[in-house]
């Protein structure tokens, strides 16, 4: 049963192999660690540092696990895109394994039946499985949260405190709310003694902080505690709101319902049925309530709570399933149909969201098309400029497949400027050939292809299915018109330079011969 989660996670990975801007730092860092190794001056984060620094400890851990397979890929001459799938697959395995570890704790307390339902529910839902292979800071922290929750359930306080310290001080500082509430509950009920908690907490904090500061300072070439700067940026300065704000209860009426889909309907019944579920949910709901104070909200910020919410649904579904052979009244039959039928509803919702997600990475698809069209010229002297929209929607260093091409993501270049005109290919975010940013290239570039991207969802009750995923043109692939003649001119220059070198070498040889003859004559005269 546990293998189901690996299969579902892998399916999401294969269908959506590209990444977005939120994942940019970690995916670029993993590329640089695997390919550039100790050549830190060429790392992507030094050219594009982002708004706040991020830790290298997560990418370093995943890269070390991926390294043996990466060597095999290089030996087999696989292109770099396979290594992007590799590092994401390794991350997915770590995440899913942590969910299995959490599920073992649940099975130990609630029984194997609840554990099996937990797996089925998790596999049928979209967001957790979709995010499981995505190199986001939240997903880097997710396995540690699963270990912390499992340790809490099993009463392993040492592991609880250490995993909490790593999750909070390295990856996501807001987890101090969630995991801090759990530790305070343990102290309040005296399951954890205060002195022991303080001793373990101090030792873990000093060790984790020192590790982060030392290693990240090396990579960033300055003294830095990345998550400390993130905490200051998001809470004290409250600048995260510049990326959009949501109402206070948004997590409750939007994020959670989308995260657990139709399983949401069964969560209250699980709470009423089993008091142990209530104990699990108290710190979870308190975390979401307190964290809702920050105006900038995204579903991934609370993704750690989805497994806990699924425990509630799994407990009531298992109860209904266990009574399926008893004398069946109308209520029992209806409950059984709802429990089994809502899984199908979750799957339909997942397929719909996945259909939209596939079309949500036009930048990555544009890079794939470019290398496909120019497959016979991968050793040519091409230069590619990738604009900001393409860079945010799928372009990474893993997608730069040619070692001979020059790739640039230089920002703040005006359309049609001299520097942009010097590139042989342009990847331009635009919805029409007649848009202002495209008019500059009307006479100088030809359109190789356009890339469609997700636009919106339309509803038409006269069709089946009534919901349709609509796309629109979002990216143009442009090629300079005189690129061929330019290549020919380069070839002519190379040939002329080669001929000139040969001619100069012949002259040098003649001069040496004359010098030798003159020397011999002088010696003969002396004799």
N, C-alpha and C positions, 0 to 999 in steps of 0.2 A: 504493500500500500504506500509506503514512504517514497518509493521510486517514482510515483505519480508526480510529485512536486518537481523532481528533476526534469521529467519529460515536458511538463507544462512550461517551466521556466526556460528550457532550451527552445521550445517552440516560439515563445515571445522573442527570444534573442535572434533567432534565424529570420523571423518575419520583419523585425525592426533592428537591423544590424548597426545603424548609425546612432549618433549621440547628439545631444543639444548643448546649448551654451552653458547650462547649469552644470553639465558634466565635464566641461572643457578642461578645467585645471587637472583633474585626476586622470583623464584619458591621455592628455598630452604628457603629463608627468610619467605615466607608465610607458609611453612610447620612448621618451627620452632616456629613461632608466635602462630600457632594453637595448636601445640602439646607440645612444651617445655615451652611456655609462658614466665615466668620471669626467667627461668633457662638459663641465657644468656651464661654461660660458656660452654654449650653444643651446641651452635649454629654453623651451618656449616661454616659461614663466618670467624670464628676465626681460623679454621683449614685450610680452603682454601679461603684466603682473596681476591684473584684475583690480577690483575695488579694495579687497582685503586679502592678505596672505592666507594660504591654506597649508595644512600640514602635508609633508611628504611621507609620513609614516604609513598611511593607508596604501598609496600607490607602491611604496617600497615593498610592503608585505605581499601584495598581489603579484608584483613583478618577480619577486624571488620564487614564489610558487609556480609562476608561469615560465620561468627561465629555461628549465630543461626541455619543455615542449617547444619553446621558441627556437632553440638550437636545432631541433629536428626539422622545424618548418623552414629554417634558413638553408639547411642542408638539402632539403627537397626542393628548394627554390620557389617556395610559395611566396606570393606577394604579401605586402605588409598588412593588407586588409584581414588576412587570416589571423594575424597576431592581435588585431583589435578584437576579433571574435574570441580569440583565446583568452585574453585577459578578462574580458567580460564573462566568459564561461567559468573561469576560475572564481571570480567574484560571486557568480550565481551559485556555484557549488558551496562556497563558504556560507552564504546567506541561507540556502535551503538546508544545509546541515545544521545550522543553528536553530532553524524552525523545527527540525526533527528532534533536536536536543530538548527544546521547550515542550514538544509534544510528548516526549517520554515522561517528563515530569507531570504533565497533565494526565497521562494514562495511569501513572502510578497513584495519583490522588483520586481521579474520577473513574478510572477503569478503561480497559482497552476499547470498549464500544465508543466512548466519548472521543478517544484518541483517533479512531477510524473516521468518525464523522468530522472531526477537526480537519483531517487531511482532505477529505472530499470537499468541504466548504472552502478551504483555502485554495485548492486547485481550481474551483469553479469561479472564483472571483478574479477580477481583472488587475486591480492596481498593485497589490503586493507582488504577484508573480511577474507583472510587467516591469516593475522597478527592481526586482531581485538581481538583475544583471547590470543595472545602470550605475556607473561610478560616481554617485552623488555622495556628499559628506554624510547625509542621513543614512544611506545604505551602508557606508563604511562603518557607521556606528551601530547599525541594526543588529548584527550578530552579537555584539557585546551586551545590548539590551536584552536579547533572548537569553544569554548566559546569566545575566543579573536576575531576570525574572525567574528562571529555573532554579537558581541558587536560593532565591527568596522562598520559593515553594518548598524546596528540599531542606531549608534551614541551614544552608552552607554560607555562613556570614563572611568568611574570609574571601571566598570567590565573589560574593555579592559586592563587597566593598572595592575589591581590586578591579573588577569588570566595570563597575560604576565610575571609578576614578579615570580609567582609560577612556571610556565613552564621553565623559563630561569634559575632561581637561585636554583631550586631543581632538575629538571630532565634533561634538555638538554640545555646547555649554548649556543650552536650555534644558538638557536632560537632567540637570541638577534638580529641577522641579520634580520630575517624575520619580527618579531613583532616590532623590533626597526624601520625598514623602514616604517611600517604602522603608528606608532606613530609620526614619523617625518613628514609624509605626512599630518597627522591631524594638526600638529603644523604649517606646511608651509601654508596650506589653511585656517588657523585660525579657524578651527572648534573646536580646543582644545587650550585654552589659555596657554601660557608658564608657568605662575606662578602656575596655577592650576595643570598642568602636572607635574611640579617639586615637588609640595607638595604631590600629590598622589603617585608619583614614589618613593619619599624618604620614606614615611610612609609604602608603600608596601614592599620596599626593606629591610628596617630595620626589619619589622615584619617577613617576610619570611626567611631572613637570620638567625635571632635569633632562630626561630622555628627549622630550619634545623640543626643548630649547636648544640642546646641543645639536641634534640632527637637523632640525629645520633651519637653524642659524647657518649651518654649513651650506645647505642648498640655496638659501635666500641671500647669502653673503652679507648678512647683518644680524645683529642680536635680535631675535624675535621669538615670541610665543604666539603662534598663529591664532589659536582659538581665543586667546585673551584679547587680541585686536578685533576679532569678529564679535566677541561679547560687547566690547566697548562701542563698536560701530552700530550694532543692532539695538542695544538697550539704552546706553547712556546718550549717544548721539541720536538714536532712533532714525537713522538714515535709511533703514531697510524699507520704510514706508514710501520712499521714492520709486520703488518698483511696484507700487500699487497697494491699495488698502481694501480691506473687507470689513463688513459689519461684525460686531462683537460675537454673535452667535453663529457665524458662518460655518465654523467647523461642525456644529451640531446639525444644521439643516442642509448643508451641502456636501462637505468633505466626507463625513462619516457615512451618510447614505450612499454616496458613490463608492466609497471604499469597501463596504461590505455588501452592497447591492440588496437583494431581497432578503438576505439573512438578517437585515435590520429588524424585520417584523417579529422575529423570534427572540431577540435579545431580552426584552422585558419578561417573557415567560421563563427564560433560563434563570433570571435573577430571582423570580418568585419561587421557582422550583427548588433551587439549591442555594443555601446560605453561603457556601464556599465560593460560589460565583460572585456573590455580592462583595466578598472580601477582596477578590481579585479586581473588581471593577472600581472600587472606591478610589484608590490612588490614580487609576487610569482616567476617570472622569474629572478628578481634581486637577490633574495635569492639564487636560484640555481646557478646563474652565479658566485656570490661572494664565495659561499661555495665550488665551484669547485676548488678553489685554493688549498684546502687541498688534498693531493695526495691519501689518503685512502678513498675509496668511497664504499658505499653500498646503495641499493635501500631504505632500511628502514630509512636511514638518511634524506630522503626528502619525506617520505610517506605522510606528512601533505598537500602536494600540490595536491594530487590526487583529493580530492573533489572539489577544485577550478577549476582544468582543466575540470572536469566533468560538471561544470556549463556552460562552453563554448559550449561543445557538446550538452548538454541538451537544450540550448536556440535555436540552429539551428534545432535540431530534432523536437522540439515543433513547430517551425515555419513551417516546412515542413508538419508536422502532421495536423496542423490547416487548411492547404490548400488542404487536400485530397479530399474534396467534391466539389472543384471548377473544372471548365472545365479542363480536364487533357490533357496537352500536353506531349510530350515524356520526356521532362526535368523533369516535375513534377512527373511523374510515376517513372522515374529512381531515382530521389532523394528520393522518398518514399521507394523504394525497398532497397536502400543503408542504409537509416536510420534504418529501421526495420531489414534488413538482417544482419547488422553488430553486432547486439545483439547476433544473433546465432553464429557468428564468435567468439565473446568474450566468449561465453559459451563453445564452442569447445576448445578454448585455455585454459580456466579454467580447464576443465576436464582433458586435457592432463597434465597440470602442477600438478594438484592434484594427478594424477596417479603416477607421479614421487615422489612427496612429501611423499606419504604413505610409500614408500620404503626407505625413507631417515632417518629413526630412528632405526637402527639395535640394538643399545644399549637398548632402551626401549623394543623392541620385545624380546631381549635376556632375560631380567629380567622377562617378562611375561612367557616365556617358562620355565625358571628355576623354578618358583613358581608353574607352572602347573605340571611339572614332579615330583616335590617333595611335592605335595599337602598333602600327607599323613604323611609328616615328618616336618610340620611347627613348631612343638614343640621340634624338635631334636636340638642337640648341634652342629649345622652346622656353618661353617665360610666361608664367600664368599669374594673373592677378585675381584674387578671391575677395569679393566685396564683403561688407559686414554681415549682410543678411545670409549669404551662403555660409559664412564662417560660423554663424549661430545655429544653423539648421543642418548640421551633419558633416561639415568639413573638419577633419583632424589631420595630424601628421601621418597617421596610419593610412589615410586615403591618398596620400601623395606617393604614387606608385613608381615614379621614374626617378632614378638617381641622377639623370642628366638634365632634367628640367629644373628651372628656378621657380619656386612658388613664393608668392608674396601676399601677405594679408595687411599690408600697410594701410592705415586708416586716414580719414580726413583728406582724401584726394578728391578734387573737384572733377566731375564728369567731363571728359574731353581734354583734360590737362595733358601737358607734354609727357609727363611721367607715365600716365596710363596709356598714352598712344605708343609708348615704347615697348609694351608687352605684346607678345604674339597672340595670346588668348586672354579673354576677359570673361569672368563669371559674374554677371550683373543681376542683382535682384530688381525685377521690374515686372509689371503686369501687362505691358503693351509695348510694341516696337515704336509707338508714337509718343511715349512718355518723354518728359524732358531729359531724364538721365540717359535715354537711348538715342535721342536725336543727334548727339555729337558723333555717333559712330555709324550714321546712316550711309555715308559715302566711303568710309574707311574700313568697315568690317562687314563680314557676312555672318548670318545667323546659322550656326551649326545645328542647334536644336533648342527647344524650349522645354522647361520642366514644370509639370503641374504639381500643385500642392493643395493641401486641405483648405477649403474655404468656409463651408458651413454645412449644416444639416437641414435638409428640406423634408417637409411632410406632405404627402398626398394620399388621401384615403382611398383613391381609386386604383392604386397600384399595390403590388405585394413584392417585398415588404413596403409598408407605407413610408418608412424613413429611408432617405437616400443620402449618401455622402457626396457632397458637391466639391469639385476642385476648380481651380483657376490657374492660369499661367503666373508663375512667381519668379522664375529665373530664366535668363537667356544665356546661352553659350555663344560667344562671339569669337571669330577668328579674323585676324588681320588679312586684308585682301592681298597685299604684296608679300605675304610671308614666304611664298615659294621663291620669288625672285630674290628676296633677301637671303634665303638659304643658299641659292646659287651663287650670289655675290660672295658670301662667306666661304663657299667652297673654292671659288676662283682665287680669293685672297690667300687661302691656305696653300693652294697649288703654286701660286706665284712666290709666296714666301719660301716654299720648299725648293723651287727652282733657283731662287736667289741664294739660298743657303748652299745648294750644290755647286752653283757657279763660284761662289766665294771660296768654297773648299778647294775647287780645282785651281783657282788662282793661288791659293796658299801653297798647294802642292807644287805648282810651277815655280813659285818663288823659292821654295825650299830646294828644288832641283838646281836652280841657278846658283844658289848660295853654295851648295855642295860642289858643283862644278868649279866655281871660282876658287873655293878653298883648295881643291885638289891641284888646280893650275898653279896657285901660289906656292904650294908645297913643292911642286915639281921644279919651279924656277929656283927656289932656295937650294934644292939639291944640286 
